Every structure is written in structure tokens, then in C-alpha cells.
Amino acid sequence: MALPIMIGYGVKFLTKIVDNLTFSLIVSKGMEILVSVAIGYIFPKEIPNWRTGIGITIILIGFWLLKGK
């Protein structure tokens, strides 16, 4: 319950600082992905492999395409 509230406040305050909601949401999603990979490495000792890299690349390409429109 507390994590979505923290993410919401983070997006809200970052949007106030940079005055750009798109940038704030991209930063939020990037942090979410990095935290997921880090937790996967720390707890179950899952080492990211080439599939993880391809997945992150696809997400970044999607953001790049959406930002271009």
C-alpha cells in the first residue's frame, strides 16, 4: 500500500520540479525497472542475462518512439 503512494508523490514532486509529466513518468518507470532487476539479483540471486537486456532495450525503444510523436 505504501509503495504506490511513494511512487505517486515522487512523480508529483518531480513534475513540479521539471514541469514535464512525460519526463517524470519515464524516470519513474526506469527506476521501477532498475529496482526490479536489483531485487531479483539480491534476493533470489538471479543474474540478468541477454533476455533482460533485450527486454530493457524494447522498453527504451518504445519510450523513444512515443517521445518522438
PQR file of N, CA, C, O and H, with PARSE charges and radii, in Angstrom:
ATOM      1  N   MET A   1       0.821  -1.193   0.000 -0.4000 1.5000
ATOM      2  CA  MET A   1       0.000   0.000   0.000 -0.0000 2.0000
ATOM      3  C   MET A   1       0.869   1.262   0.000  0.5500 1.7000
ATOM      4  O   MET A   1       0.529   2.245  -0.659 -0.5500 1.4000
ATOM      5  N   ALA A   2       1.974   1.240   0.726 -0.4000 1.5000
ATOM      6  CA  ALA A   2       2.794   2.444   0.846 -0.0000 2.0000
ATOM      7  C   ALA A   2       3.595   2.725  -0.425  0.5500 1.7000
ATOM      8  O   ALA A   2       3.840   3.886  -0.752 -0.5500 1.4000
ATOM      9  H   ALA A   2       2.249   0.442   1.261  0.4000 1.0000
ATOM     10  N   LEU A   3       4.008   1.674  -1.147 -0.4000 1.5000
ATOM     11  CA  LEU A   3       4.851   1.883  -2.324 -0.0000 2.0000
ATOM     12  C   LEU A   3       4.152   2.689  -3.421  0.5500 1.7000
ATOM     13  O   LEU A   3       4.763   3.616  -3.953 -0.5500 1.4000
ATOM     14  H   LEU A   3       3.809   0.730  -0.880  0.4000 1.0000
ATOM     15  N   PRO A   4       2.886   2.378  -3.790 -0.5600 1.5000
ATOM     16  CA  PRO A   4       2.234   3.205  -4.819  0.2800 2.0000
ATOM     17  C   PRO A   4       2.086   4.665  -4.393  0.5500 1.7000
ATOM     18  O   PRO A   4       2.162   5.567  -5.227 -0.5500 1.4000
ATOM     19  N   ILE A   5       1.874   4.898  -3.096 -0.4000 1.5000
ATOM     20  CA  ILE A   5       1.770   6.271  -2.621 -0.0000 2.0000
ATOM     21  C   ILE A   5       3.117   6.976  -2.776  0.5500 1.7000
ATOM     22  O   ILE A   5       3.170   8.139  -3.178 -0.5500 1.4000
ATOM     23  H   ILE A   5       1.812   4.166  -2.419  0.4000 1.0000
ATOM     24  N   MET A   6       4.214   6.266  -2.453 -0.4000 1.5000
ATOM     25  CA  MET A   6       5.548   6.858  -2.587 -0.0000 2.0000
ATOM     26  C   MET A   6       5.858   7.168  -4.043  0.5500 1.7000
ATOM     27  O   MET A   6       6.424   8.219  -4.347 -0.5500 1.4000
ATOM     28  H   MET A   6       4.171   5.322  -2.126  0.4000 1.0000
ATOM     29  N   ILE A   7       5.489   6.254  -4.952 -0.4000 1.5000
ATOM     30  CA  ILE A   7       5.725   6.486  -6.377 -0.0000 2.0000
ATOM     31  C   ILE A   7       4.901   7.676  -6.848  0.5500 1.7000
ATOM     32  O   ILE A   7       5.385   8.510  -7.614 -0.5500 1.4000
ATOM     33  H   ILE A   7       5.030   5.401  -4.705  0.4000 1.0000
ATOM     34  N   GLY A   8       3.650   7.755  -6.389 -0.4000 1.5000
ATOM     35  CA  GLY A   8       2.782   8.881  -6.758 -0.0000 2.0000
ATOM     36  C   GLY A   8       3.348  10.213  -6.311  0.5500 1.7000
ATOM     37  O   GLY A   8       3.345  11.181  -7.070 -0.5500 1.4000
ATOM     38  H   GLY A   8       3.256   7.078  -5.768  0.4000 1.0000
ATOM     39  N   TYR A   9       3.837  10.264  -5.072 -0.4000 1.5000
ATOM     40  CA  TYR A   9       4.444  11.502  -4.576 -0.0000 2.0000
ATOM     41  C   TYR A   9       5.726  11.828  -5.345  0.5500 1.7000
ATOM     42  O   TYR A   9       5.999  12.994  -5.627 -0.5500 1.4000
ATOM     43  H   TYR A   9       3.840   9.477  -4.455  0.4000 1.0000
ATOM     44  N   GLY A  10       6.501  10.820  -5.679 -0.4000 1.5000
ATOM     45  CA  GLY A  10       7.719  11.051  -6.446 -0.0000 2.0000
ATOM     46  C   GLY A  10       7.426  11.663  -7.800  0.5500 1.7000
ATOM     47  O   GLY A  10       8.090  12.615  -8.210 -0.5500 1.4000
ATOM     48  H   GLY A  10       6.280   9.872  -5.449  0.4000 1.0000
ATOM     49  N   VAL A  11       6.427  11.122  -8.504 -0.4000 1.5000
ATOM     50  CA  VAL A  11       6.048  11.662  -9.812 -0.0000 2.0000
ATOM     51  C   VAL A  11       5.511  13.085  -9.650  0.5500 1.7000
ATOM     52  O   VAL A  11       5.825  13.971 -10.445 -0.5500 1.4000
ATOM     53  H   VAL A  11       5.887  10.349  -8.171  0.4000 1.0000
ATOM     54  N   LYS A  12       4.702  13.291  -8.618 -0.4000 1.5000
ATOM     55  CA  LYS A  12       4.119  14.619  -8.375 -0.0000 2.0000
ATOM     56  C   LYS A  12       5.200  15.671  -8.137  0.5500 1.7000
ATOM     57  O   LYS A  12       5.168  16.744  -8.739 -0.5500 1.4000
ATOM     58  H   LYS A  12       4.447  12.571  -7.973  0.4000 1.0000
ATOM     59  N   PHE A  13       6.147  15.366  -7.266 -0.4000 1.5000
ATOM     60  CA  PHE A  13       7.182  16.343  -6.940 -0.0000 2.0000
ATOM     61  C   PHE A  13       8.171  16.542  -8.087  0.5500 1.7000
ATOM     62  O   PHE A  13       8.618  17.664  -8.329 -0.5500 1.4000
ATOM     63  H   PHE A  13       6.173  14.494  -6.777  0.4000 1.0000
ATOM     64  N   LEU A  14       8.517  15.462  -8.798 -0.4000 1.5000
ATOM     65  CA  LEU A  14       9.413  15.609  -9.938 -0.0000 2.0000
ATOM     66  C   LEU A  14       8.749  16.431 -11.043  0.5500 1.7000
ATOM     67  O   LEU A  14       9.408  17.230 -11.708 -0.5500 1.4000
ATOM     68  H   LEU A  14       8.154  14.551  -8.602  0.4000 1.0000
ATOM     69  N   THR A  15       7.446  16.234 -11.236 -0.4000 1.5000
ATOM     70  CA  THR A  15       6.722  17.012 -12.236 -0.0000 2.0000
ATOM     71  C   THR A  15       6.727  18.492 -11.867  0.5500 1.7000
ATOM     72  O   THR A  15       6.848  19.353 -12.739 -0.5500 1.4000
ATOM     73  H   THR A  15       6.910  15.585 -10.696  0.4000 1.0000
ATOM     74  N   LYS A  16       6.596  18.785 -10.576 -0.4000 1.5000
ATOM     75  CA  LYS A  16       6.664  20.188 -10.144 -0.0000 2.0000
ATOM     76  C   LYS A  16       8.041  20.786 -10.417  0.5500 1.7000
ATOM     77  O   LYS A  16       8.155  21.950 -10.800 -0.5500 1.4000
ATOM     78  H   LYS A  16       6.498  18.085  -9.868  0.4000 1.0000
ATOM     79  N   ILE A  17       9.082  19.982 -10.216 -0.4000 1.5000
ATOM     80  CA  ILE A  17      10.444  20.498 -10.377 -0.0000 2.0000
ATOM     81  C   ILE A  17      10.779  20.725 -11.854  0.5500 1.7000
ATOM     82  O   ILE A  17      11.275  21.791 -12.221 -0.5500 1.4000
ATOM     83  H   ILE A  17       8.988  19.037  -9.905  0.4000 1.0000
ATOM     84  N   VAL A  18      10.509  19.719 -12.705 -0.4000 1.5000
ATOM     85  CA  VAL A  18      10.916  19.827 -14.109 -0.0000 2.0000
ATOM     86  C   VAL A  18       9.792  20.326 -15.018  0.5500 1.7000
ATOM     87  O   VAL A  18      10.037  20.656 -16.179 -0.5500 1.4000
ATOM     88  H   VAL A  18      10.106  18.854 -12.407  0.4000 1.0000
ATOM     89  N   ASP A  19       8.570  20.383 -14.503 -0.4000 1.5000
ATOM     90  CA  ASP A  19       7.400  20.849 -15.249 -0.0000 2.0000
ATOM     91  C   ASP A  19       7.173  20.056 -16.541  0.5500 1.7000
ATOM     92  O   ASP A  19       6.835  20.617 -17.583 -0.5500 1.4000
ATOM     93  H   ASP A  19       8.371  20.115 -13.561  0.4000 1.0000
ATOM     94  N   ASN A  20       7.371  18.720 -16.441 -0.4000 1.5000
ATOM     95  CA  ASN A  20       7.180  17.864 -17.605 -0.0000 2.0000
ATOM     96  C   ASN A  20       6.739  16.487 -17.120  0.5500 1.7000
ATOM     97  O   ASN A  20       7.543  15.724 -16.583 -0.5500 1.4000
ATOM     98  H   ASN A  20       7.645  18.265 -15.595  0.4000 1.0000
ATOM     99  N   LEU A  21       5.447  16.169 -17.314 -0.4000 1.5000
ATOM    100  CA  LEU A  21       4.903  14.905 -16.819 -0.0000 2.0000
ATOM    101  C   LEU A  21       5.489  13.708 -17.558  0.5500 1.7000
ATOM    102  O   LEU A  21       5.738  12.670 -16.945 -0.5500 1.4000
ATOM    103  H   LEU A  21       4.794  16.788 -17.750  0.4000 1.0000
ATOM    104  N   THR A  22       5.714  13.832 -18.858 -0.4000 1.5000
ATOM    105  CA  THR A  22       6.274  12.727 -19.632 -0.0000 2.0000
ATOM    106  C   THR A  22       7.638  12.320 -19.088  0.5500 1.7000
ATOM    107  O   THR A  22       7.902  11.134 -18.890 -0.5500 1.4000
ATOM    108  H   THR A  22       5.512  14.675 -19.356  0.4000 1.0000
ATOM    109  N   PHE A  23       8.495  13.292 -18.850 -0.4000 1.5000
ATOM    110  CA  PHE A  23       9.821  13.015 -18.305 -0.0000 2.0000
ATOM    111  C   PHE A  23       9.708  12.346 -16.936  0.5500 1.7000
ATOM    112  O   PHE A  23      10.435  11.397 -16.644 -0.5500 1.4000
ATOM    113  H   PHE A  23       8.281  14.255 -19.011  0.4000 1.0000
ATOM    114  N   SER A  24       8.807  12.835 -16.107 -0.4000 1.5000
ATOM    115  CA  SER A  24       8.627  12.276 -14.760 -0.0000 2.0000
ATOM    116  C   SER A  24       8.184  10.817 -14.824  0.5500 1.7000
ATOM    117  O   SER A  24       8.666   9.985 -14.054 -0.5500 1.4000
ATOM    118  H   SER A  24       8.216  13.606 -16.344  0.4000 1.0000
ATOM    119  N   LEU A  25       7.274  10.507 -15.730 -0.4000 1.5000
ATOM    120  CA  LEU A  25       6.804   9.124 -15.851 -0.0000 2.0000
ATOM    121  C   LEU A  25       7.890   8.207 -16.402  0.5500 1.7000
ATOM    122  O   LEU A  25       7.990   7.053 -15.985 -0.5500 1.4000
ATOM    123  H   LEU A  25       6.882  11.183 -16.355  0.4000 1.0000
ATOM    124  N   ILE A  26       8.698   8.699 -17.323 -0.4000 1.5000
ATOM    125  CA  ILE A  26       9.806   7.906 -17.863 -0.0000 2.0000
ATOM    126  C   ILE A  26      10.826   7.621 -16.769  0.5500 1.7000
ATOM    127  O   ILE A  26      11.297   6.490 -16.647 -0.5500 1.4000
ATOM    128  H   ILE A  26       8.616   9.637 -17.661  0.4000 1.0000
ATOM    129  N   VAL A  27      11.174   8.623 -15.977 -0.4000 1.5000
ATOM    130  CA  VAL A  27      12.111   8.422 -14.873 -0.0000 2.0000
ATOM    131  C   VAL A  27      11.543   7.422 -13.871  0.5500 1.7000
ATOM    132  O   VAL A  27      12.263   6.551 -13.381 -0.5500 1.4000
ATOM    133  H   VAL A  27      10.792   9.541 -16.077  0.4000 1.0000
ATOM    134  N   SER A  28      10.262   7.547 -13.569 -0.4000 1.5000
ATOM    135  CA  SER A  28       9.615   6.628 -12.631 -0.0000 2.0000
ATOM    136  C   SER A  28       9.668   5.185 -13.143  0.5500 1.7000
ATOM    137  O   SER A  28       9.983   4.269 -12.383 -0.5500 1.4000
ATOM    138  H   SER A  28       9.678   8.255 -13.966  0.4000 1.0000
ATOM    139  N   LYS A  29       9.368   4.983 -14.406 -0.4000 1.5000
ATOM    140  CA  LYS A  29       9.379   3.630 -14.983 -0.0000 2.0000
ATOM    141  C   LYS A  29      10.799   3.082 -15.037  0.5500 1.7000
ATOM    142  O   LYS A  29      11.011   1.897 -14.782 -0.5500 1.4000
ATOM    143  H   LYS A  29       9.112   5.727 -15.023  0.4000 1.0000
ATOM    144  N   GLY A  30      11.771   3.926 -15.364 -0.4000 1.5000
ATOM    145  CA  GLY A  30      13.169   3.492 -15.382 -0.0000 2.0000
ATOM    146  C   GLY A  30      13.644   3.051 -14.009  0.5500 1.7000
ATOM    147  O   GLY A  30      14.327   2.036 -13.874 -0.5500 1.4000
ATOM    148  H   GLY A  30      11.598   4.889 -15.571  0.4000 1.0000
ATOM    149  N   MET A  31      13.278   3.821 -12.991 -0.4000 1.5000
ATOM    150  CA  MET A  31      13.650   3.438 -11.622 -0.0000 2.0000
ATOM    151  C   MET A  31      12.973   2.140 -11.217  0.5500 1.7000
ATOM    152  O   MET A  31      13.575   1.310 -10.535 -0.5500 1.4000
ATOM    153  H   MET A  31      12.723   4.645 -13.100  0.4000 1.0000
ATOM    154  N   GLU A  32      11.721   1.958 -11.633 -0.4000 1.5000
ATOM    155  CA  GLU A  32      10.998   0.726 -11.320 -0.0000 2.0000
ATOM    156  C   GLU A  32      11.693  -0.489 -11.939  0.5500 1.7000
ATOM    157  O   GLU A  32      11.821  -1.526 -11.288 -0.5500 1.4000
ATOM    158  H   GLU A  32      11.232   2.633 -12.187  0.4000 1.0000
ATOM    159  N   ILE A  33      12.134  -0.368 -13.170 -0.4000 1.5000
ATOM    160  CA  ILE A  33      12.819  -1.470 -13.844 -0.0000 2.0000
ATOM    161  C   ILE A  33      14.154  -1.771 -13.167  0.5500 1.7000
ATOM    162  O   ILE A  33      14.482  -2.933 -12.929 -0.5500 1.4000
ATOM    163  H   ILE A  33      12.030   0.475 -13.698  0.4000 1.0000
ATOM    164  N   LEU A  34      14.920  -0.732 -12.858 -0.4000 1.5000
ATOM    165  CA  LEU A  34      16.208  -0.943 -12.197 -0.0000 2.0000
ATOM    166  C   LEU A  34      16.046  -1.576 -10.817  0.5500 1.7000
ATOM    167  O   LEU A  34      16.827  -2.451 -10.444 -0.5500 1.4000
ATOM    168  H   LEU A  34      14.653   0.212 -13.051  0.4000 1.0000
ATOM    169  N   VAL A  35      15.049  -1.147 -10.065 -0.4000 1.5000
ATOM    170  CA  VAL A  35      14.801  -1.731  -8.743 -0.0000 2.0000
ATOM    171  C   VAL A  35      14.395  -3.195  -8.887  0.5500 1.7000
ATOM    172  O   VAL A  35      14.835  -4.036  -8.103 -0.5500 1.4000
ATOM    173  H   VAL A  35      14.415  -0.436 -10.369  0.4000 1.0000
ATOM    174  N   SER A  36      13.571  -3.508  -9.870 -0.4000 1.5000
ATOM    175  CA  SER A  36      13.159  -4.897 -10.090 -0.0000 2.0000
ATOM    176  C   SER A  36      14.350  -5.792 -10.411  0.5500 1.7000
ATOM    177  O   SER A  36      14.456  -6.901  -9.887 -0.5500 1.4000
ATOM    178  H   SER A  36      13.213  -2.825 -10.507  0.4000 1.0000
ATOM    179  N   VAL A  37      15.240  -5.316 -11.268 -0.4000 1.5000
ATOM    180  CA  VAL A  37      16.434  -6.090 -11.613 -0.0000 2.0000
ATOM    181  C   VAL A  37      17.334  -6.241 -10.384  0.5500 1.7000
ATOM    182  O   VAL A  37      17.881  -7.317 -10.142 -0.5500 1.4000
ATOM    183  H   VAL A  37      15.154  -4.415 -11.694  0.4000 1.0000
ATOM    184  N   ALA A  38      17.486  -5.166  -9.613 -0.4000 1.5000
ATOM    185  CA  ALA A  38      18.336  -5.218  -8.423 -0.0000 2.0000
ATOM    186  C   ALA A  38      17.774  -6.172  -7.366  0.5500 1.7000
ATOM    187  O   ALA A  38      18.525  -6.948  -6.776 -0.5500 1.4000
ATOM    188  H   ALA A  38      17.042  -4.292  -9.810  0.4000 1.0000
ATOM    189  N   ILE A  39      16.475  -6.122  -7.125 -0.4000 1.5000
ATOM    190  CA  ILE A  39      15.867  -7.023  -6.140 -0.0000 2.0000
ATOM    191  C   ILE A  39      15.968  -8.463  -6.617  0.5500 1.7000
ATOM    192  O   ILE A  39      16.211  -9.367  -5.817 -0.5500 1.4000
ATOM    193  H   ILE A  39      15.865  -5.492  -7.604  0.4000 1.0000
ATOM    194  N   GLY A  40      15.782  -8.684  -7.911 -0.4000 1.5000
ATOM    195  CA  GLY A  40      15.937 -10.028  -8.460 -0.0000 2.0000
ATOM    196  C   GLY A  40      17.347 -10.560  -8.279  0.5500 1.7000
ATOM    197  O   GLY A  40      17.544 -11.762  -8.107 -0.5500 1.4000
ATOM    198  H   GLY A  40      15.585  -7.950  -8.561  0.4000 1.0000
ATOM    199  N   TYR A  41      18.330  -9.667  -8.317 -0.4000 1.5000
ATOM    200  CA  TYR A  41      19.719 -10.090  -8.126 -0.0000 2.0000
ATOM    201  C   TYR A  41      20.033 -10.311  -6.647  0.5500 1.7000
ATOM    202  O   TYR A  41      20.722 -11.268  -6.294 -0.5500 1.4000
ATOM    203  H   TYR A  41      18.170  -8.690  -8.456  0.4000 1.0000
ATOM    204  N   ILE A  42      19.535  -9.438  -5.793 -0.4000 1.5000
ATOM    205  CA  ILE A  42      19.870  -9.501  -4.362 -0.0000 2.0000
ATOM    206  C   ILE A  42      19.224 -10.697  -3.676  0.5500 1.7000
ATOM    207  O   ILE A  42      19.908 -11.445  -2.977 -0.5500 1.4000
ATOM    208  H   ILE A  42      18.975  -8.660  -6.079  0.4000 1.0000
ATOM    209  N   PHE A  43      17.921 -10.895  -3.859 -0.4000 1.5000
ATOM    210  CA  PHE A  43      17.230 -11.928  -3.086 -0.0000 2.0000
ATOM    211  C   PHE A  43      17.329 -13.327  -3.690  0.5500 1.7000
ATOM    212  O   PHE A  43      17.905 -14.207  -3.052 -0.5500 1.4000
ATOM    213  H   PHE A  43      17.365 -10.287  -4.427  0.4000 1.0000
ATOM    214  N   PRO A  44      16.794 -13.579  -4.897 -0.5600 1.5000
ATOM    215  CA  PRO A  44      16.913 -14.944  -5.420  0.2800 2.0000
ATOM    216  C   PRO A  44      18.225 -15.201  -6.164  0.5500 1.7000
ATOM    217  O   PRO A  44      18.398 -16.268  -6.754 -0.5500 1.4000
ATOM    218  N   LYS A  45      19.150 -14.237  -6.144 -0.4000 1.5000
ATOM    219  CA  LYS A  45      20.449 -14.362  -6.823 -0.0000 2.0000
ATOM    220  C   LYS A  45      20.291 -14.652  -8.315  0.5500 1.7000
ATOM    221  O   LYS A  45      21.042 -15.435  -8.896 -0.5500 1.4000
ATOM    222  H   LYS A  45      19.009 -13.371  -5.665  0.4000 1.0000
ATOM    223  N   GLU A  46      19.305 -14.008  -8.911 -0.4000 1.5000
ATOM    224  CA  GLU A  46      19.061 -14.181 -10.341 -0.0000 2.0000
ATOM    225  C   GLU A  46      19.916 -13.172 -11.108  0.5500 1.7000
ATOM    226  O   GLU A  46      19.742 -11.961 -10.972 -0.5500 1.4000
ATOM    227  H   GLU A  46      18.695 -13.372  -8.438  0.4000 1.0000
ATOM    228  N   ILE A  47      20.820 -13.681 -11.897 -0.4000 1.5000
ATOM    229  CA  ILE A  47      21.720 -12.817 -12.661 -0.0000 2.0000
ATOM    230  C   ILE A  47      21.036 -12.436 -13.977  0.5500 1.7000
ATOM    231  O   ILE A  47      20.594 -13.310 -14.724 -0.5500 1.4000
ATOM    232  H   ILE A  47      20.961 -14.665 -12.008  0.4000 1.0000
ATOM    233  N   PRO A  48      20.950 -11.131 -14.262 -0.5600 1.5000
ATOM    234  CA  PRO A  48      20.338 -10.716 -15.529  0.2800 2.0000
ATOM    235  C   PRO A  48      21.105 -11.313 -16.714  0.5500 1.7000
ATOM    236  O   PRO A  48      22.336 -11.314 -16.729 -0.5500 1.4000
ATOM    237  N   ASN A  49      20.368 -11.815 -17.697 -0.4000 1.5000
ATOM    238  CA  ASN A  49      21.010 -12.398 -18.869 -0.0000 2.0000
ATOM    239  C   ASN A  49      20.641 -11.587 -20.112  0.5500 1.7000
ATOM    240  O   ASN A  49      20.135 -10.471 -20.005 -0.5500 1.4000
ATOM    241  H   ASN A  49      19.368 -11.814 -17.684  0.4000 1.0000
ATOM    242  N   TRP A  50      20.895 -12.148 -21.267 -0.4000 1.5000
ATOM    243  CA  TRP A  50      20.657 -11.425 -22.507 -0.0000 2.0000
ATOM    244  C   TRP A  50      19.177 -11.109 -22.720  0.5500 1.7000
ATOM    245  O   TRP A  50      18.847 -10.122 -23.377 -0.5500 1.4000
ATOM    246  H   TRP A  50      21.306 -13.056 -21.354  0.4000 1.0000
ATOM    247  N   ARG A  51      18.287 -11.932 -22.176 -0.4000 1.5000
ATOM    248  CA  ARG A  51      16.847 -11.667 -22.318 -0.0000 2.0000
ATOM    249  C   ARG A  51      16.451 -10.398 -21.556  0.5500 1.7000
ATOM    250  O   ARG A  51      15.608  -9.625 -22.011 -0.5500 1.4000
ATOM    251  H   ARG A  51      18.555 -12.734 -21.643  0.4000 1.0000
ATOM    252  N   THR A  52      17.067 -10.199 -20.402 -0.4000 1.5000
ATOM    253  CA  THR A  52      16.808  -8.981 -19.642 -0.0000 2.0000
ATOM    254  C   THR A  52      17.246  -7.761 -20.443  0.5500 1.7000
ATOM    255  O   THR A  52      16.529  -6.761 -20.500 -0.5500 1.4000
ATOM    256  H   THR A  52      17.752 -10.827 -20.032  0.4000 1.0000
ATOM    257  N   GLY A  53      18.405  -7.840 -21.054 -0.4000 1.5000
ATOM    258  CA  GLY A  53      18.903  -6.736 -21.878 -0.0000 2.0000
ATOM    259  C   GLY A  53      17.998  -6.448 -23.055  0.5500 1.7000
ATOM    260  O   GLY A  53      17.752  -5.288 -23.384 -0.5500 1.4000
ATOM    261  H   GLY A  53      18.987  -8.652 -21.008  0.4000 1.0000
ATOM    262  N   ILE A  54      17.498  -7.502 -23.698 -0.4000 1.5000
ATOM    263  CA  ILE A  54      16.586  -7.313 -24.829 -0.0000 2.0000
ATOM    264  C   ILE A  54      15.283  -6.673 -24.359  0.5500 1.7000
ATOM    265  O   ILE A  54      14.747  -5.788 -25.024 -0.5500 1.4000
ATOM    266  H   ILE A  54      17.698  -8.445 -23.430  0.4000 1.0000
ATOM    267  N   GLY A  55      14.776  -7.121 -23.214 -0.4000 1.5000
ATOM    268  CA  GLY A  55      13.545  -6.544 -22.664 -0.0000 2.0000
ATOM    269  C   GLY A  55      13.692  -5.066 -22.354  0.5500 1.7000
ATOM    270  O   GLY A  55      12.819  -4.268 -22.696 -0.5500 1.4000
ATOM    271  H   GLY A  55      15.212  -7.841 -22.674  0.4000 1.0000
ATOM    272  N   ILE A  56      14.787  -4.697 -21.708 -0.4000 1.5000
ATOM    273  CA  ILE A  56      15.026  -3.287 -21.389 -0.0000 2.0000
ATOM    274  C   ILE A  56      15.208  -2.482 -22.668  0.5500 1.7000
ATOM    275  O   ILE A  56      14.750  -1.342 -22.747 -0.5500 1.4000
ATOM    276  H   ILE A  56      15.496  -5.345 -21.430  0.4000 1.0000
ATOM    277  N   THR A  57      15.868  -3.054 -23.671 -0.4000 1.5000
ATOM    278  CA  THR A  57      16.039  -2.372 -24.947 -0.0000 2.0000
ATOM    279  C   THR A  57      14.698  -2.127 -25.630  0.5500 1.7000
ATOM    280  O   THR A  57      14.476  -1.052 -26.186 -0.5500 1.4000
ATOM    281  H   THR A  57      16.240  -3.980 -23.607  0.4000 1.0000
ATOM    282  N   ILE A  58      13.809  -3.104 -25.594 -0.4000 1.5000
ATOM    283  CA  ILE A  58      12.477  -2.939 -26.196 -0.0000 2.0000
ATOM    284  C   ILE A  58      11.704  -1.833 -25.490  0.5500 1.7000
ATOM    285  O   ILE A  58      11.035  -1.028 -26.139 -0.5500 1.4000
ATOM    286  H   ILE A  58      13.990  -3.978 -25.142  0.4000 1.0000
ATOM    287  N   ILE A  59      11.794  -1.791 -24.171 -0.4000 1.5000
ATOM    288  CA  ILE A  59      11.117  -0.738 -23.416 -0.0000 2.0000
ATOM    289  C   ILE A  59      11.682   0.631 -23.781  0.5500 1.7000
ATOM    290  O   ILE A  59      10.926   1.581 -23.982 -0.5500 1.4000
ATOM    291  H   ILE A  59      12.337  -2.445 -23.644  0.4000 1.0000
ATOM    292  N   LEU A  60      13.000   0.736 -23.869 -0.4000 1.5000
ATOM    293  CA  LEU A  60      13.616   2.014 -24.223 -0.0000 2.0000
ATOM    294  C   LEU A  60      13.249   2.451 -25.634  0.5500 1.7000
ATOM    295  O   LEU A  60      13.026   3.638 -25.871 -0.5500 1.4000
ATOM    296  H   LEU A  60      13.615  -0.036 -23.706  0.4000 1.0000
ATOM    297  N   ILE A  61      13.183   1.513 -26.574 -0.4000 1.5000
ATOM    298  CA  ILE A  61      12.760   1.843 -27.941 -0.0000 2.0000
ATOM    299  C   ILE A  61      11.317   2.339 -27.937  0.5500 1.7000
ATOM    300  O   ILE A  61      10.980   3.285 -28.649 -0.5500 1.4000
ATOM    301  H   ILE A  61      13.364   0.549 -26.382  0.4000 1.0000
ATOM    302  N   GLY A  62      10.470   1.703 -27.139 -0.4000 1.5000
ATOM    303  CA  GLY A  62       9.079   2.150 -27.026 -0.0000 2.0000
ATOM    304  C   GLY A  62       8.974   3.568 -26.499  0.5500 1.7000
ATOM    305  O   GLY A  62       8.202   4.375 -27.018 -0.5500 1.4000
ATOM    306  H   GLY A  62      10.743   0.934 -26.561  0.4000 1.0000
ATOM    307  N   PHE A  63       9.759   3.877 -25.458 -0.4000 1.5000
ATOM    308  CA  PHE A  63       9.765   5.249 -24.940 -0.0000 2.0000
ATOM    309  C   PHE A  63      10.275   6.220 -25.990  0.5500 1.7000
ATOM    310  O   PHE A  63       9.730   7.315 -26.135 -0.5500 1.4000
ATOM    311  H   PHE A  63      10.386   3.222 -25.036  0.4000 1.0000
ATOM    312  N   TRP A  64      11.304   5.841 -26.719 -0.4000 1.5000
ATOM    313  CA  TRP A  64      11.864   6.704 -27.746 -0.0000 2.0000
ATOM    314  C   TRP A  64      10.833   6.973 -28.857  0.5500 1.7000
ATOM    315  O   TRP A  64      10.703   8.101 -29.331 -0.5500 1.4000
ATOM    316  H   TRP A  64      11.746   4.952 -26.601  0.4000 1.0000
ATOM    317  N   LEU A  65      10.107   5.925 -29.262 -0.4000 1.5000
ATOM    318  CA  LEU A  65       9.081   6.096 -30.291 -0.0000 2.0000
ATOM    319  C   LEU A  65       7.950   6.996 -29.804  0.5500 1.7000
ATOM    320  O   LEU A  65       7.473   7.851 -30.550 -0.5500 1.4000
ATOM    321  H   LEU A  65      10.213   5.008 -28.877  0.4000 1.0000
ATOM    322  N   LEU A  66       7.519   6.808 -28.561 -0.4000 1.5000
ATOM    323  CA  LEU A  66       6.448   7.630 -28.039 -0.0000 2.0000
ATOM    324  C   LEU A  66       6.893   9.084 -27.852  0.5500 1.7000
ATOM    325  O   LEU A  66       6.119  10.012 -28.085 -0.5500 1.4000
ATOM    326  H   LEU A  66       7.906   6.112 -27.955  0.4000 1.0000
ATOM    327  N   LYS A  67       8.125   9.268 -27.437 -0.4000 1.5000
ATOM    328  CA  LYS A  67       8.638  10.627 -27.245 -0.0000 2.0000
ATOM    329  C   LYS A  67       8.760  11.351 -28.573  0.5500 1.7000
ATOM    330  O   LYS A  67       8.631  12.574 -28.622 -0.5500 1.4000
ATOM    331  H   LYS A  67       8.753   8.514 -27.247  0.4000 1.0000
ATOM    332  N   GLY A  68       9.011  10.608 -29.664 -0.4000 1.5000
ATOM    333  CA  GLY A  68       9.155  11.216 -30.977 -0.0000 2.0000
ATOM    334  C   GLY A  68       7.859  11.727 -31.554  0.5500 1.7000
ATOM    335  O   GLY A  68       7.869  12.574 -32.446 -0.5500 1.4000
ATOM    336  H   GLY A  68       9.117   9.615 -29.625  0.4000 1.0000
ATOM    337  N   LYS A  69       6.735  11.224 -31.058 -0.4000 1.5000
ATOM    338  CA  LYS A  69       5.438  11.649 -31.616 -0.0000 2.0000
ATOM    339  C   LYS A  69       4.987  12.898 -31.000  0.5500 1.7000
ATOM    340  O   LYS A  69       3.919  13.405 -31.343 -0.5500 1.4000
ATOM    341  H   LYS A  69       6.727  10.536 -30.333  0.4000 1.0000
TER
END
